Amino acid sequence: MTSESFQTIFQNMKQNLTLFLFLFLTVFSNAQDQIPKISGTAKFSIENGTIDCDIILSDYSDIGNYLIRLNKGLNIVNVQSIEPNKFLLGYERELADSLQTDESISYYFPASTKGEKFLPKKLRFRYVGKFPVINDTISENYQREDWRGNIAFMNGLLRMDGYQSAWYPTLYDVDNDFQYELVKYDIEIICEDCEQIYLNGSKPVNAKKAHFVSESPREPYLFIGKYGIQEAQNITLLNANFSDTQVDEFDKINGEIVNFLGAYTNIPYKEKVHWVQAYLTVNEKGHFAFASNPTFTICGNPPYDLRATFDQQLQGGFLSTIVHELSHYYFGTIKKCNTTLENLINEGFAEFLAVKYISQFKENDYIKNGIREGLEWLEDPNFKHKAILDFIKLENTNDRQTYAYDYQTAILFSIEKEIGEEKMMQWIRLLLQGEECISNKAFFETTLKKAINNNELYNKIVQKYLTSNSTVENIKILWEK
């Protein structure tokens, strides 16, 4: 999502495809030694809000301290070991573990030795669930809140992300704080009351059932129901209902953004983007968005959807949202590491790139004004946080939204103001080209030091913005000059 401070206002490529593929595969070979695979059958009814799955989980690493996350609304029929031997498994729940929005319950299989866990080479999960079906013509049916990980049956559609919703058995490495939400798949999707089916990483189809296969790791985001599919050169639109003119304009805008991002990062943007117009399950104004590369979902109800306010919104919040979400191709896909700190840090860099793009079309003080506006949240005495280099767990702040989108973004622009745009761009390129996680403090510092290439200036930056208890005050002084 975009930050509160910027949401209301919105080079030559030297990197060739060979280097891009090397980086892409290096990241995955290091972050995910063996990429899990899901296969089997998943049945849905958008009219009844039901899910009935028979899923095999395989091809994963031998992890000693693991958990398997599954949405709380899904009831397990049974779990079976397929390899090395076939038998029904008993399981335990780890109720203390969940993602940040608490959608899932975590399971594990106890070993014969007390205190240890058993993980077969291949597992079969059978589970069912029934979820609320929201219709915006009946106000009493709205939910109190909506969010990325919500399994949302809304207006004849179903959206399920593959990161937070845990609609499929999602393997989590506890010791390395790594969730394997990027998976290969060989799966049949069945929905007899649907007309269109889309599984992230494959082409959308006009059908009631379809078989999808991907050997490339993808977040298995699912969007099914009854909606239109519109194709253009750079994008595919699902449920947007754009006019031909709007499709062309939106396609052009996407092309300009990915060209900017590719030039800035020195890594070409090679995916065809899929934009999904989904709805909110709450009766609220506005929208939120999330990335499941190469799919980007905007959730908003008319008149706050993209189509209803196309011309106005492209000059406002939606344009900022679009750039921010596309930036997650770099910070979140090419550079994909653990599931807590890395995701938090990714938001700051994605917002930085979004504001950089938007600032090209704004007045000279656009960035300065945005940071000054954000100081309202940063100076709030209720906002608690540790400095970036001392930040080691999510509990180091009491306000993830402010830390991710305002605090980090203000620091990045402050660093750029001190070291210059060229060195800032070089730093970001170094961060993306390295194998280590950005949340690795040594890597974070080493790349910054290399980009600055001046020990005195480097030490000044670290002291003022990355380790100081007076970081917010230092930001304020810098931008009030």
C-alpha positions as CSV (number, residue, x, y, z in Angstrom):
1,M,0.0,0.0,0.0
2,T,1.1,3.6,-0.4
3,S,2.0,5.7,2.6
4,E,-0.4,8.1,4.3
5,S,1.9,11.0,3.6
6,F,2.0,10.6,-0.2
7,Q,-1.2,8.9,-1.1
8,T,-3.2,12.0,-1.7
9,I,-0.7,13.5,-4.3
10,F,0.7,11.6,-6.6
11,Q,18.8,6.8,-17.7
12,N,20.2,4.0,-20.1
13,M,19.7,0.2,-19.4
14,K,22.9,-1.6,-19.3
15,Q,21.6,-4.8,-17.8
16,N,20.9,-7.5,-20.3
17,L,18.5,-10.4,-20.0
18,T,21.3,-12.9,-19.1
19,L,22.3,-10.9,-16.1
20,F,18.7,-10.5,-15.1
21,L,18.1,-14.2,-15.2
22,F,21.3,-14.8,-13.3
23,L,20.2,-12.5,-10.5
24,F,16.7,-13.9,-10.4
25,L,17.8,-17.5,-10.2
26,T,20.5,-16.7,-7.7
27,V,18.1,-15.1,-5.4
28,F,15.8,-18.1,-5.5
29,S,18.5,-20.7,-5.2
30,N,19.8,-19.0,-2.1
31,A,16.5,-17.9,-0.5
32,Q,14.7,-21.2,-1.3
33,D,17.1,-24.1,-1.6
34,Q,14.2,-26.4,-2.8
35,I,11.1,-24.7,-4.0
36,P,7.9,-26.5,-2.7
37,K,5.3,-27.6,-5.1
38,I,1.5,-27.8,-4.7
39,S,-0.6,-30.2,-6.8
40,G,-4.0,-31.6,-6.7
41,T,-7.5,-30.2,-6.9
42,A,-9.2,-27.1,-5.4
43,K,-13.0,-26.7,-5.7
44,F,-14.9,-23.4,-5.0
45,S,-18.4,-22.0,-5.1
46,I,-18.6,-18.2,-5.3
47,E,-22.4,-18.4,-4.5
48,N,-22.0,-20.5,-1.4
49,G,-18.6,-19.3,-0.2
50,T,-17.2,-22.8,0.0
51,I,-13.7,-24.3,-0.5
52,D,-12.9,-28.0,-0.8
53,C,-9.3,-28.9,-1.4
54,D,-7.2,-32.0,-1.9
55,I,-3.6,-30.7,-2.1
56,I,-0.3,-32.5,-2.2
57,L,2.7,-30.6,-0.8
58,S,6.1,-31.8,-2.1
59,D,9.6,-30.9,-3.3
60,Y,10.5,-29.0,-0.1
61,S,13.8,-29.0,1.8
62,D,14.3,-31.2,4.9
63,I,13.5,-28.6,7.6
64,G,13.9,-29.6,11.2
65,N,12.0,-26.8,12.9
66,Y,9.1,-26.1,10.6
67,L,5.4,-25.2,10.8
68,I,2.7,-25.5,8.1
69,R,0.3,-22.6,8.0
70,L,-3.4,-23.0,7.0
71,N,-6.2,-20.5,7.1
72,K,-8.2,-20.5,10.3
73,G,-11.5,-20.9,8.4
74,L,-10.3,-24.2,6.8
75,N,-11.1,-27.4,8.6
76,I,-8.7,-30.3,8.0
77,V,-10.3,-33.6,7.0
78,N,-7.0,-35.4,7.3
79,V,-3.3,-35.2,6.5
80,Q,-1.5,-38.1,4.9
81,S,2.1,-38.9,4.5
82,I,2.7,-40.0,0.9
83,E,6.5,-40.5,1.0
84,P,8.4,-42.2,2.3
85,N,5.5,-44.2,3.5
86,K,1.7,-43.8,3.1
87,F,-0.3,-43.4,6.3
88,L,-2.5,-40.9,8.1
89,L,-0.7,-38.4,10.3
90,G,-1.6,-37.0,13.7
91,Y,-0.8,-33.3,14.1
92,E,-0.3,-30.6,16.7
93,R,-1.2,-27.0,16.5
94,E,1.1,-24.1,17.3
95,L,-1.4,-21.5,18.3
96,A,1.3,-18.8,19.0
97,D,2.4,-18.7,15.4
98,S,0.6,-16.7,12.7
99,L,1.2,-14.0,10.2
100,Q,0.9,-10.4,11.2
101,T,-2.9,-10.3,10.6
102,D,-3.6,-13.6,12.3
103,E,-5.3,-15.4,9.5
104,S,-3.7,-18.8,9.9
105,I,-3.2,-21.6,12.4
106,S,0.2,-23.5,12.3
107,Y,0.5,-27.3,12.3
108,Y,3.3,-29.7,12.8
109,F,3.7,-33.5,13.1
110,P,5.4,-34.7,16.3
111,A,8.2,-37.2,16.0
112,S,8.5,-40.3,18.1
113,T,11.3,-38.5,20.1
114,K,9.7,-36.0,22.5
115,G,10.1,-32.4,21.5
116,E,11.1,-33.1,17.9
117,K,9.2,-32.8,14.7
118,F,8.6,-35.2,11.9
119,L,8.4,-34.0,8.3
120,P,7.6,-36.6,5.6
121,K,9.0,-36.0,2.1
122,K,5.5,-35.6,0.6
123,L,2.2,-34.6,2.2
124,R,-1.4,-34.8,1.3
125,F,-3.9,-32.3,2.9
126,R,-7.7,-32.6,2.6
127,Y,-9.6,-29.7,4.0
128,V,-12.9,-27.7,3.6
129,G,-14.2,-24.4,4.6
130,K,-17.2,-22.0,4.3
131,F,-16.7,-18.2,4.3
132,P,-19.0,-15.2,4.3
133,V,-20.4,-14.2,0.9
134,I,-20.6,-10.4,0.7
135,N,-23.1,-8.6,-1.6
136,D,-22.9,-4.8,-1.7
137,T,-26.6,-4.5,-2.2
138,I,-27.2,-5.8,1.4
139,S,-25.5,-3.4,3.8
140,E,-25.9,-5.7,6.8
141,N,-23.6,-8.2,5.0
142,Y,-20.5,-6.1,5.0
143,Q,-17.6,-7.1,7.1
144,R,-16.0,-4.8,9.7
145,E,-12.6,-4.9,8.0
146,D,-10.9,-6.0,4.9
147,W,-7.2,-6.7,4.2
148,R,-4.8,-8.5,1.9
149,G,-5.1,-11.9,3.6
150,N,-8.9,-11.9,3.7
151,I,-10.5,-14.8,1.8
152,A,-13.0,-12.5,0.1
153,F,-16.1,-13.8,-1.6
154,M,-17.6,-10.5,-2.9
155,N,-20.1,-9.7,-5.6
156,G,-19.7,-13.0,-7.5
157,L,-15.9,-13.0,-7.2
158,L,-13.3,-14.6,-5.0
159,R,-9.9,-13.2,-4.3
160,M,-7.3,-15.0,-2.2
161,D,-3.7,-13.9,-2.0
162,G,-0.9,-16.5,-1.7
163,Y,1.1,-14.8,1.0
164,Q,-1.2,-14.1,4.0
165,S,-4.4,-16.0,3.3
166,A,-2.8,-19.4,3.7
167,W,-5.5,-21.0,1.5
168,Y,-3.0,-23.8,0.7
169,P,-0.6,-25.5,3.2
170,T,2.2,-23.0,3.4
171,L,5.6,-24.2,4.8
172,Y,7.4,-22.0,7.2
173,D,11.0,-22.4,8.3
174,V,11.0,-21.2,12.0
175,D,14.7,-20.9,12.6
176,N,15.3,-18.9,9.4
177,D,12.0,-16.9,9.7
178,F,11.2,-17.8,6.0
179,Q,7.8,-18.6,4.6
180,Y,7.7,-20.6,1.3
181,E,4.8,-18.7,-0.3
182,L,6.5,-18.8,-3.7
183,V,5.8,-22.3,-5.0
184,K,5.6,-24.3,-8.2
185,Y,2.1,-25.7,-9.0
186,D,0.3,-28.4,-11.0
187,I,-3.3,-27.9,-9.9
188,E,-6.8,-28.1,-11.1
189,I,-9.2,-25.3,-10.2
190,I,-12.9,-26.1,-10.3
191,C,-15.7,-23.6,-9.8
192,E,-19.0,-24.6,-11.4
193,D,-20.6,-21.2,-10.8
194,C,-17.7,-19.2,-12.2
195,E,-17.0,-18.1,-15.8
196,Q,-13.4,-16.9,-15.4
197,I,-10.4,-18.4,-13.5
198,Y,-7.0,-16.8,-12.9
199,L,-4.1,-18.2,-11.0
200,N,-1.1,-16.0,-10.7
201,G,1.7,-16.9,-13.1
202,S,-0.7,-18.4,-15.7
203,K,-3.0,-16.8,-18.3
204,P,-6.6,-16.2,-17.2
205,V,-9.1,-18.5,-18.8
206,N,-12.8,-18.4,-19.6
207,A,-13.9,-21.7,-18.0
208,K,-15.5,-23.3,-15.1
209,K,-12.4,-25.5,-14.5
210,A,-8.8,-25.3,-15.6
211,H,-5.5,-27.1,-15.1
212,F,-2.6,-24.8,-14.3
213,V,1.1,-25.7,-14.3
214,S,4.1,-23.5,-13.4
215,E,7.6,-24.6,-12.9
216,S,8.5,-21.0,-12.0
217,P,8.0,-20.1,-8.3
218,R,4.9,-18.0,-7.9
219,E,2.7,-16.7,-5.1
220,P,-0.5,-18.7,-5.9
221,Y,-2.9,-15.8,-5.8
222,L,-6.3,-16.8,-7.1
223,F,-9.0,-14.6,-8.6
224,I,-12.2,-16.4,-9.9
225,G,-15.8,-15.5,-10.7
226,K,-17.5,-13.7,-13.5
227,Y,-15.6,-10.8,-15.0
228,G,-14.1,-9.4,-18.1
229,I,-10.6,-9.9,-19.4
230,Q,-8.9,-7.2,-21.4
231,E,-5.5,-7.6,-23.0
232,A,-3.0,-4.9,-24.0
233,Q,0.7,-4.8,-24.9
234,N,2.1,-4.4,-21.4
235,I,-0.9,-5.4,-19.2
236,T,-3.8,-7.7,-18.7
237,L,-6.8,-6.3,-16.9
238,L,-9.2,-8.4,-14.9
239,N,-12.6,-7.0,-13.9
240,A,-11.6,-3.5,-14.9
241,N,-14.3,-2.9,-17.5
242,F,-12.3,-0.1,-19.1
243,S,-13.2,1.5,-22.4
244,D,-10.7,0.9,-25.2
245,T,-9.3,4.4,-24.7
246,Q,-8.7,3.8,-21.0
247,V,-7.0,0.4,-21.7
248,D,-4.6,2.1,-24.1
249,E,-3.9,4.9,-21.6
250,F,-3.4,2.6,-18.7
251,D,-1.1,0.4,-20.8
252,K,0.9,3.4,-21.8
253,I,1.3,4.5,-18.2
254,N,2.4,1.0,-17.1
255,G,5.0,1.0,-19.9
256,E,6.4,4.4,-18.8
257,I,6.6,3.3,-15.2
258,V,8.4,0.0,-15.9
259,N,10.8,1.7,-18.2
260,F,11.6,4.2,-15.4
261,L,12.1,1.4,-12.8
262,G,14.2,-0.6,-15.2
263,A,16.5,2.3,-15.9
264,Y,16.8,3.3,-12.3
265,T,17.6,-0.2,-11.0
266,N,19.5,-1.3,-14.1
267,I,17.4,-4.4,-14.2
268,P,14.8,-4.8,-17.0
269,Y,11.2,-5.3,-16.0
270,K,10.4,-8.5,-18.0
271,E,7.0,-9.6,-16.7
272,K,3.6,-8.8,-18.3
273,V,1.6,-7.1,-15.6
274,H,-1.8,-8.3,-14.5
275,W,-4.1,-5.7,-12.8
276,V,-7.1,-7.0,-10.9
277,Q,-9.9,-4.7,-9.9
278,A,-11.4,-6.3,-6.8
279,Y,-13.9,-5.1,-4.2
280,L,-13.9,-4.3,-0.6
281,T,-15.9,-6.4,1.8
282,V,-16.4,-3.3,4.0
283,N,-18.6,-0.3,3.4
284,E,-15.8,2.2,3.3
285,K,-14.4,4.9,1.0
286,G,-11.1,4.6,-0.6
287,H,-9.0,1.6,-1.7
288,F,-6.0,-0.6,-0.8
289,A,-3.6,-2.5,-3.0
290,F,-1.1,-5.3,-2.9
291,A,1.4,-7.0,-5.1
292,S,1.6,-10.7,-6.0
293,N,4.0,-10.3,-8.8
294,P,3.2,-10.2,-11.7
295,T,-0.3,-9.5,-10.4
296,F,-1.3,-6.3,-8.7
297,T,-4.7,-6.0,-7.0
298,I,-6.6,-2.8,-6.3
299,C,-9.5,-3.3,-3.8
300,G,-12.1,-0.5,-3.9
301,N,-15.9,-0.3,-4.4
302,P,-17.6,2.1,-6.8
303,P,-17.2,5.1,-6.9
304,Y,-13.8,4.4,-5.5
305,D,-12.7,1.8,-8.0
306,L,-10.3,2.6,-10.8
307,R,-12.8,2.6,-13.6
308,A,-15.3,5.0,-11.9
309,T,-12.7,7.7,-11.3
310,F,-10.1,6.8,-14.0
311,D,-9.0,10.2,-15.1
312,Q,-9.0,11.9,-11.7
313,Q,-7.4,9.0,-9.9
314,L,-4.5,8.7,-12.3
315,Q,-3.5,12.2,-11.2
316,G,-4.0,11.3,-7.5
317,G,-3.7,8.3,-5.2
318,F,-4.0,5.5,-7.8
319,L,-0.9,6.6,-9.8
320,S,1.2,6.5,-6.6
321,T,-0.4,3.1,-5.8
322,I,0.5,1.8,-9.2
323,V,4.1,2.8,-9.1
324,H,4.5,1.5,-5.5
325,E,3.1,-1.9,-6.3
326,L,5.1,-2.2,-9.5
327,S,8.2,-1.4,-7.5
328,H,7.6,-4.6,-5.5
329,Y,8.9,-6.4,-8.6
330,Y,12.3,-5.3,-7.4
331,F,11.8,-5.1,-3.6
332,G,9.8,-8.2,-2.9
333,T,10.3,-10.5,-6.0
334,I,13.8,-10.2,-7.4
335,K,15.0,-9.5,-3.9
336,K,12.9,-12.0,-1.8
337,C,14.1,-13.1,1.6
338,N,12.5,-13.6,4.9
339,T,8.9,-12.9,5.7
340,T,9.0,-10.3,8.5
341,L,11.8,-7.7,8.5
342,E,12.4,-8.0,4.7
343,N,8.8,-7.3,3.9
344,L,8.8,-4.3,6.2
345,I,12.0,-2.9,4.6
346,N,10.6,-3.6,1.1
347,E,7.8,-1.2,1.7
348,G,10.2,1.7,2.4
349,F,12.2,1.2,-0.8
350,A,9.0,0.6,-2.9
351,E,7.6,3.9,-1.6
352,F,10.9,5.7,-2.2
353,L,10.8,4.6,-5.9
354,A,7.1,5.5,-6.2
355,V,7.8,9.1,-4.9
356,K,10.9,9.4,-7.1
357,Y,8.7,8.6,-10.2
358,I,5.8,10.9,-9.2
359,S,8.2,13.8,-8.3
360,Q,9.2,14.1,-12.0
361,F,5.8,15.6,-12.7
362,K,5.4,17.7,-9.6
363,E,6.8,21.0,-8.3
364,N,10.4,21.2,-7.0
365,D,9.3,21.0,-3.3
366,Y,7.1,17.9,-3.8
367,I,9.5,15.6,-1.9
368,K,10.2,18.1,0.8
369,N,6.6,18.8,1.4
370,G,5.7,15.2,1.6
371,I,8.4,14.5,4.2
372,R,7.3,17.5,6.2
373,E,3.8,16.3,6.1
374,G,4.9,12.8,7.3
375,L,6.7,14.4,10.3
376,E,3.3,14.7,11.8
377,W,3.2,11.0,12.3
378,L,7.0,10.6,13.0
379,E,6.9,13.2,15.8
380,D,3.8,11.7,17.5
381,P,4.9,10.7,21.0
382,N,2.9,7.5,20.7
383,F,5.0,6.3,17.8
384,K,7.7,4.0,19.2
385,H,10.5,2.5,17.2
386,K,14.2,1.6,17.1
387,A,16.7,2.9,14.6
388,I,17.0,1.0,11.3
389,L,20.3,-0.8,12.2
390,D,19.0,-1.7,15.6
391,F,15.6,-3.0,14.2
392,I,15.7,-6.8,14.5
393,K,12.1,-7.8,15.0
394,L,8.6,-6.4,14.2
395,E,8.0,-5.7,17.9
396,N,10.7,-2.9,17.6
397,T,7.9,-0.6,16.5
398,N,4.3,-0.2,17.7
399,D,3.1,1.2,14.4
400,R,4.1,-0.8,11.3
401,Q,2.3,1.5,8.9
402,T,4.1,4.6,10.0
403,Y,7.5,2.9,10.3
404,A,7.2,1.2,6.8
405,Y,5.8,4.0,4.7
406,D,6.8,7.3,6.5
407,Y,9.8,6.7,8.7
408,Q,11.8,4.6,6.3
409,T,10.9,6.7,3.2
410,A,11.9,9.9,5.0
411,I,15.2,8.3,5.9
412,L,15.9,7.1,2.4
413,F,15.2,10.6,0.9
414,S,17.4,12.2,3.7
415,I,20.2,9.9,2.8
416,E,19.8,10.8,-0.9
417,K,19.8,14.5,-0.1
418,E,23.1,14.0,1.8
419,I,25.0,11.8,-0.6
420,G,23.4,12.8,-4.0
421,E,21.0,11.1,-6.4
422,E,23.8,9.3,-8.3
423,K,25.2,7.6,-5.3
424,M,21.7,6.8,-4.0
425,M,20.9,5.1,-7.2
426,Q,24.1,3.1,-7.1
427,W,23.3,2.0,-3.6
428,I,19.9,0.7,-4.6
429,R,21.5,-1.2,-7.5
430,L,24.0,-2.8,-5.2
431,L,21.2,-3.9,-2.8
432,L,19.3,-5.5,-5.6
433,Q,22.3,-7.3,-7.2
434,G,23.6,-8.8,-4.0
435,E,22.6,-12.3,-2.8
436,E,22.1,-11.3,0.8
437,C,18.9,-10.1,2.3
438,I,18.5,-6.3,2.7
439,S,17.5,-7.0,6.3
440,N,21.1,-8.3,6.7
441,K,22.6,-5.4,8.6
442,A,26.1,-6.0,7.4
443,F,25.0,-6.2,3.8
444,F,22.9,-3.0,4.2
445,E,25.9,-1.1,5.6
446,T,28.5,-2.6,3.2
447,T,26.6,-1.6,0.1
448,L,25.9,1.8,1.4
449,K,29.6,2.4,2.3
450,K,30.6,1.2,-1.2
451,A,28.2,3.5,-2.9
452,I,29.2,6.6,-0.8
453,N,32.9,5.8,-1.2
454,N,33.7,8.4,1.5
455,N,34.3,7.2,5.1
456,E,33.6,10.5,6.7
457,L,30.3,11.0,4.9
458,Y,29.3,7.4,5.4
459,N,29.9,7.6,9.2
460,K,27.9,10.8,9.3
461,I,24.9,9.1,7.5
462,V,25.0,6.1,9.8
463,Q,25.1,8.2,13.0
464,K,22.4,10.7,11.9
465,Y,19.8,8.3,10.3
466,L,20.6,4.7,11.0
467,T,21.6,4.4,14.6
468,S,20.6,7.6,16.3
469,N,17.8,8.1,18.8
470,S,17.4,11.5,17.3
471,T,16.7,10.4,13.7
472,V,13.4,12.1,13.4
473,E,14.9,15.4,14.7
474,N,17.8,15.1,12.2
475,I,15.3,14.5,9.4
476,K,13.4,17.6,10.4
477,I,16.5,19.8,10.6
478,L,17.7,18.6,7.2
479,W,14.4,19.3,5.4
480,E,13.7,22.7,7.1
481,K,16.9,24.2,5.8
